[in-house]
C-alpha cells in the first residue's frame, strides 16, 4: 500500500453556483492545457453532503522512454495508440456545506492553479467570465500556535501581484502601508518584506490581520506565490525553557493521507479505492474544516 496525500482548499467561484455546476456535469469536458497535456473531469457522483469525482491529466507527447536499469544503451519508445497518452488522476471530494475541495496530490496531475485554470476555461467556453480561486485551508492549530508565542520576533511576507490584490485594503489595516508602497512603485509582480524585532514582540493582532488576508487572497502564479512565515519563541512542552517556533502559512495547512494498493502496471484509475480513501479522509478532517472555514 502506498500513502496518497490529500490537501484541502476552499473554492471561490464568484457569481456562479459551483455546487450546481459540479453536480450537473458542467465540468465534465476535456480542456487542452498544452500540446502535451489534456485534462478532464469524470466519475461525478453525489452522496448526501459531498460530490466526488476525478481529474484525469493525460500526457500525450514528450513521453519518457522505457529503460532497463544498469544498461546504458537500453532505451525504447512506449508503444501507445495515436490519440492516447499516460493518465494521471487526482481524486477529489467537494463538501457542499463548507464549500471546500479535498483533492489527492499527484505531481504529474494538477495542483491548485491548474484546477483554477480548468474551471475557468470550462466557464469561458460558455462565454462566462470567471476568476475561480482555490484557497488553502489552514490547519486549525495555526491560530493557537501564534497565540501561544511569548513574542513574535520576525515576520516574512511575500504578496503576489500586490497592486491588484491589495487594492481593497482598508486604511486602518496593517497592510495599508504595503498597499501604498506597492502602488507607488508599480510593483505588479510581487512585494517582499521581512521585519524583525530586537527586544519587544511584534503586534500579534497585526500578525493575525495579515494571516486572515493571506487566508482569503491566495495567489499562486508560476514562481510567484503568497508567503507568510512567522518566527518567535514559546515555552517548550516540558515548560522548562524557551524554544524557537516557526509557523509557515504555505505548509501549515490541513493535510491527511489514505492508503492505495500498488500495482506494477495499472489498467484502471482505481476509482472505487480512491473514492473510499478520500471519503475516509473527509470523515476524519471535516470537524477541523468546519472550525476553520
N, C-alpha and C positions, 0 to 999 in steps of 0.2 A: 504494500500500500504506500502511496506517495501523498504527502500533505499538499493540499491545494489552498492557497491563501485567498481570503475573502476580505475585501475592503468595503467601506460604506460611504456613500455620497448622498447629499441632499439635492434633489432635482428642482431647478427653477426654469420653467418654460413659460415666460410671461405671455399673457393674453391667450394662452392655449390650455385646454384641458388635457394634460399629459396622460392622465389615467385613462381617459376615454380613447385617446389616440392609440395608446398601447393595447388596450383590450380589444379594439376594433380591427386590429391587424393593419392599421395605417402604416406602421413602420416595417411591415413585412415586405421589403423590397430590397433590391441589390443596388448598392452605391459603389461606383468605381472610384477608389481612393487615388489610384495612380495607374500607370501602365502595368504595374506588377501586382497590384493588390485590389481585390474586390471584397466588400463587406455586406453581409445581410443579417437579418433577424429572422428566426424561425422558432417553431415549437412553443408558441404563445399559449399559456394555459392560465385560467383564473380559478382561484380557490379561496373563497371567503375574503380575507383581508389582503391577499397577495396575488400578484401576477408574475409568473415565471416565464422565462424564455432564454434564448441563447444567441449571442453574437457569433457569427462564423466569418472569420477572415481567411480568404483563400489566396494564397500566393501562387500566381500563375506563371511568372517569369523570374529569371535570375535565381533559379533553384540550385542549391548546392549539389555537388556530385556524390555518388556512392563511393565509399572508400574502405579498404581493409586496413586497420591499424598495423603499423610496422612495415608495410610495403609502400615505399615512396612512389612507386610507379602505378599503383593500383587505384585508378580513378575512372569512373564511368558515369554516364548520364542516367538520371532516373527516367524510366520509361513511363510517361503519362500521356493519356489520350489528349488530343487537341481540345482546348477549351476547359480542361480540368486543371487542378492545382492541389497544393497541400493545404488542408483545412485546419485552422487553429481556433478552438472555441473559447468563449467567455460566457459561462453560465451567469444569469442574473436573476434577481428577485426584487420586485418593486413592492414596497409596503404602502398601501393606499392611505392608511391613517396618518402616517408620518411624512409621506412624500419622499421617502428615502429609497435609494437603489443599492442593494448589495450586489457586488459583482466579483466574479472569480478573476484573480490576477493571472494573466498569461502574457508574457513579454513579447510573444510573437503575434498576439491578437491585438486588442485595443486597450488603451488607458483612458483616463477621463477626457482628455482633449479630443481623442479620436471618437469617443461616444458623443460628445457635444457636436462635433463636426457631422457625424452620421445623422443625428436627429435634425439638425438644421438643414442639411441637404435634402432630406425627405420632405420637410416642410417647404423649402424653397422650390422644389419641383412642382408643387401645387400653387405656386405664386404667393406663398405666405412668408413674410419677413420674420425672422426668428433669431434670437441670441440665447440659445439654451446654455445653462450653466450647471455643472455638477460640482458641488462644494463639498470638500472633505468634512466628514462628521468627526469632530474631535472626541478623544477619549474623555469620559466623564471626570477622570481623575486630574485632568489638566488644571481645572479651576482650583481644586483643592490643593494641588501641588504649589501653585502660585501663592495661594492664601497662606500656606504653611511656611513659606520662605520668611526667615527672620529679616532679611534685607534683599533688595534687588540691586545687584552691582553692575550689571551690563545688559543692555538690550540692543539687539541687532535686527534691523528692519530692511527688507527689500520689497518694493512695490512695483509690479509690472504695469506698464502703461499708465503712469500716475496721473497725467494730465486728463485722462478720461475717467478713471475710477475715483479720483479724489474730487471731482467736480461738485459733488453734492455734500461735501463735508461742511458741517456747521462751524460757525466761527468760534464757538466755545470748546470745540473738540481738540484734544491733544495733537490731532493730525492736521489742524488748520494751518500751522506754520509750514509743515511739509508740503501741503497742497499749494500754499503761496509760493514757496521756493520752486517747486516743480513747474508751476505755471510761468514764473518769471524767467526761468532758464530754458523753458520749452523742452522739458525732459519727457519726451513722448515714449521712450522705450522702457526706462527703468529709473528708480530712485533708490539709492542705498545709503543707509545711515547706521552708524554704530555709536552708542552712547555709553559712557562709563561714569560711575560714582566712586569717589575716593573714600569718603567717610560715612556719610549718611545714605540711607536707602533711597532709591528712586521711588516715585509715586506709584503705588500699586494700582490705584484707581485708573491712572493713565495707561498703565500696562493692560488692564482689563479692557479699556476702551479700544486699544489697538488690536487686542485679541479678538474682540467682537467684530471689529471692522474686517479683519482677515477672514473670520468665520463666514461673513456674508458677502465678501468680494474676492473670491478666489479667481486668480488669473494664472494661466499656465500656457504660455505660447512659445514653442520652441525651447530655447535655453533660458528664457527669461521667466522666472517664477516668483510668486509671492513667497516671502520668507520672514519668519519671526522666531528668534532664538532668545530666550531669557535665561540669564545666569544669576545665581545668588547663593546664599548659604542657608542651611537648615540644621536642625538638631538631628543627629543620626538616630537610627531605630533603637539603639541602646540608651539614648538620651544622655550620653556622657561626653559628647564632643560635637563640634560644628563640622559639617562637611559641605562641599560644593554640590550644587544641584543645577542641571541644565535641562531646560524644557524647550523642545523643538516643535513648533506648530505643524511643520510638514510631516514629521514622523510620528508624533503622538496622536494618532487617530485610531478610531475603532477598527480593530482587525481581529480576525479569527481564522480557523482552518477547518477543513474537512478532509478525510482520507479518501483516496480514489485508487481503485485497483489498477495496477500497472500491467500493460501487455506489451509484448515485443513488437507486434505490428497491429495497429488499430484498423478495424474495418467499420468503425462507427464512432460517434461522438460521445458514447456512454451517457446519453441524455438522462435516463432514469436514475443512474447512480449520481450524476452531478446534481440533478434536481433534489434528490433525497439529501445529499450532503449540504447543499446551500439552505434547505429548509431547516436542517438541524442547527446550522449556524444561526439562522434567523431566530429560532426559538430560544437560543442561549443569549443573544445580544439585544433582543428587542427591548427589554427593560432599560438598558443603557441608552439606546437610541431615543426612546420616548423621553428620557430625562434630559437629553441634550438638545434635541431638535425643537 
